[in-house]
Amino acid sequence: MTEEKKMKVVTVIGKENTGKTTLIKYTLDMLVKSGAFVLYYDVTGAGLDDIRAVVIWNGKVISFCSIGDEADDDEENENDELWQLSYVRQGIEIAQKNKADIIVNVCNCKIKNKYKTLLANMLGSENYTPYEIKEKDDAKEQIIQMQNAYNEILRKLN
């Protein structure tokens, strides 16, 4: 009997509007420009700014899910948490359906503990690498942080 491989999870964590979705979209775009084959692509979210996608790159199936911020980052709201976790769950289900080797997704800081529990329940382990995006006052610092995050994600994809 062969052992089922565990899906790697790379999670970009941060507050609302810190560039998590931008980073994931940029990473997906760069992979497609370097020859990744797109198996699935869906635009989603309240403003249709988020994506769910699956690509084949360097022989690996990689799933992306950028939706995961709550509607109002300033208030504690259980409905927002449920909404966030439902989209994270959908992203994991898309990855599982496509037998992804790696999922790259986002998580708002406020739900990261519940997110870890969801990963453990759905994937049977906490085989994930968190990468936290911090708010930066200086645009140059933000760009440098995003480039470092992109490079870190690429290392995890190899």
N, C-alpha and C positions, 0 to 999 in steps of 0.2 A: 504494500500500500504506500503510495507516495504522499509525502507531507505537503499540505497546502501552503503555498508561500504567503507570507504576510505582506499586506500592502503598506508601503512607506507613506507617511503623511508629513507634508511640509505645511506648517500653518503660519500665516502672517497675522500677528496679533497687534492690535492697537486701538486707540480711541477712534470715534467717528471722524471722518475727514482728515485722516493722517496719511492717506495714499495707499492703503492696502489694495483696493481694487485697481488703482492705476498700476501698481507694481505687478499684479497678476496678469492684467491685460498686456502690459509691456512684455512680460516673460513669454506669454503665449504668442504674441506678435513676432518676437525674435525667433522663437522656435519654428514658426510657420515660414518665416523668411529664410531660415536655414534648412528648409526642406521637410519639416514635419508634415505628415499627412493628417488632415482633419477628418475624424470619424463622426463627430457630433459637435454641434454649435447651437447655442440657444441664448438669446438676449432676454433678460428677466429683471425683476425688481420694480419698485414703484415708479422710478423714472426711466426704466429700461436702460439703466447704466451698467447693470451687472451682467456677468456672463457665466455660463456653464458650458464646458467644452471638453472634448476628449481627442487627443492626438496620438499618433505614433511617431516617436522621435528616437533615433539611434536604437531601434529595436525594442523600445519600451513604450508601453501604453501609459500615457499621463493624462490624468483628469484634472480639470481646473474648475473651481467654483468660487466666484468672487463675492457672492451675496452673504451677508452675515452681520450687518450693522443693524442696530435697533432704530426705530423711528425717532426717538428723542434720547440722546445720549446723556441729558442732564437729569432725567428723572428715573427712579427705580420703577419699573413697570413689568409685572409678571407676564402680561400678554406680549410685550415686546420680546422678552426672553424666549417665550414659546415660539414666536414667529421666527426669531433668529435660528433657534435649534431645529425648527422644521425645515428651513432651507439648507442648513448644514446636513441634516439627515438626507434630504433629496440629493444633495451633491454626492454624498457617500454612496447612495443607492445607484446613481448614474455610474460612478466609478466601479462599483461592484458588478453591475450589469455588463460593463465593457471590459471586465477582468483587468482593471488598471493595476499596473505595478506601483504607481505613485499617484497620490492626490495632492494637489496644491490648492489650499483654500484659505479663507480668512476667518478670524474670530475677533469679536469685540472684547476688549479687556474685561468687561463686566461679567461675561459668561464663561470665562476660560475654564473654571473648575467644572461647571456643568458640561462644557464641551469635552473635556478630558473623559468624563464619565460616559458621555454619549459615544465617543470613539472606542472606549473599552468595551462597551456593550455591543456595538455594531461590528467591530473588527476583531474582538477577542484579545486585544492588547493595546498598549499605549505606545505603539511603535511610531512615534512622531517627533518631529523636530520643530520646536517653536522658534519663530524669529519675530522679535518685537520691534515695531515701528514707533518711534517717539515723536512727539510734536516738536517742531523746530521753528524758532522765530525767524531765522535767516534762511532765505530761499536756497542759497548756495549749500548750506549745511543739509537742507532737506534733499537736495539733488545728490549730494555725496552719500547720504544715508541710503537713498533709494538704489544707487548704483551698487553699494556694498551689499544690500539685501538681494538684489538681482544676482550678483556673483555668488552669493551664498546659496541661493536656490539652485543655480546651475550646478554647483558642486554636488548638491544633494541628488540631482537628477542623473548624474553619471554613476 
